[in-house]
Amino acid sequence: MTSKVFYNGALRSTCTHLQSGQSIITDAPTDNNGRGEAFSPTDLTATSLATCMITVMGIKASANDWNIDGAELEVTKVMASEPRRISEIHVKVIMPARDFDEKSIKILENTARTCPVALSLHPDIKQLISFEWQ
């Protein structure tokens, strides 16, 4: 088992990662009857794409002795209706100023775009990924 989810009521859940014991709270968003006081489940989906991208980039960077510490990712989730679903996820990857050559940039960008979450999302969800190399 990976995690346990406890429904607290009032559209809030506590999610516990069993291996570490760490917990996060989810809330329904304000545009869907919730309080919006924590990540919504769809927020977590969009954020999972970004964290997966930077995690695999970190693995690739470490294997090549590249330093990507300080990278930042900006995530925007776009919802559609009828049915309510995620229609787009925008991720802007802002890389710290380093001397990356064209080959290493291409490797890191391809690694990010082919992370497990990116490959697991339904193809109808548009993944709009951009990179800013400082």
N, C-alpha and C positions, 0 to 999 in steps of 0.2 A: 504494500500500500504506500502511496506517495503522500497523501494528505488526508485530513479530516476537515469537514466543513460543518459548523454548528450554526443553525439558524437562530438568531437572537430575537427575532420578531421585528416588526416595523421596517421590513425590507433591508435589514442589516444581517450580515453573516460574519462569523469569525472563522478564518481559514488557518489551519495549523499544519506546517511542514513537519512531517513525523521524524525525519532524520535529525533535524536541527532543533526542533521544538519552537522555532520562530513562528509568529502569528502575524496575520494582516487582517484588517477589517474591510469589508466591502459594503457599499451602500448603493441603493438605487439612485440614479441621477435625478436631479430636480425636474427634468423634462419627462420623467417617467414615474411620477408619484413618490419620488424619494427625497431624502434630505440633502444628498450630494455632499456629505461630510467626509467621504472617503472615496477611494477608487471604486468605480462601478465595475461589474464583470467585463463589460466591453472596453473600459479604460485599461483593464489589466491585459486584455488581448492585444491591444495596440501597443502598450508598454512592453509586453513580452516580446513583440517583434524587435523593438529597439534593443532590449537587453540581450536578446539572443544574438543579434547582429554584432554588438560590441564584444560579447563574450567570445564568439568564434574569431573575431578580429584579434582579440587579445591572445588567444591560443596561437594563431598564426604569427602574430608579432613576436611572441615569446620564442617560438621555434626558430625565428630568423634574427633574433637579437635586435628587434626594432622596439622603440619605446612609443607607446600610444597613450601613456598616462596623461590624464587631463582632457581626454576627448569628451565632448558633450553631444548629446542627442536630443533634439527637439521633436516631440511627437504630437501629431494632431490626428484625432479620430473623427471621421465624418460618418454620420448616421443617415440611413435611408428609412423610409416607412413603406408599409404595405408590401411585404412584411417588414417590421422593425428589425434592422440588422446593420452591421458595419458595412458601409459601401466603399470607403477609402481609408487608408492609413498613410499619412505623410510622415516620413522620418527624414530629418535633416541631420547629417552627421558632420559635426564641426571638429576637425582634427587639429591638434596643437601644432605649433610651428616646429617642424622638424625637417631634416633634409631627406625626404622621401623621393626616390627617383620614380620615373614613369612606370617601371616594371613593378616595384613594390606597391605603388598606388593601385595599379590594376589588380594585383593579387588581393590586396585588402578589400577593395570594393567588390570584387567577385565573391570573396569569402563572405562578406556581409550579405550580399543579395541572395546567397544560396544557403543561408543558415537554416537549421531545422524548422524553426517557426515559419519562416518565409515559405518554405516548401510544404508546410502543413496547412497553411491557410487556403480557404476555398479560392479557386481562380477568379471568381466574380468580385472578390475584394481587391480593389486596385491598390497596389503598393507603390507609392510615389516616393522614391528614395533619391536623396540628393546628398552630395558631399561637398564640403567646403574645406579645402586644404589651405591652411594659413601659411 
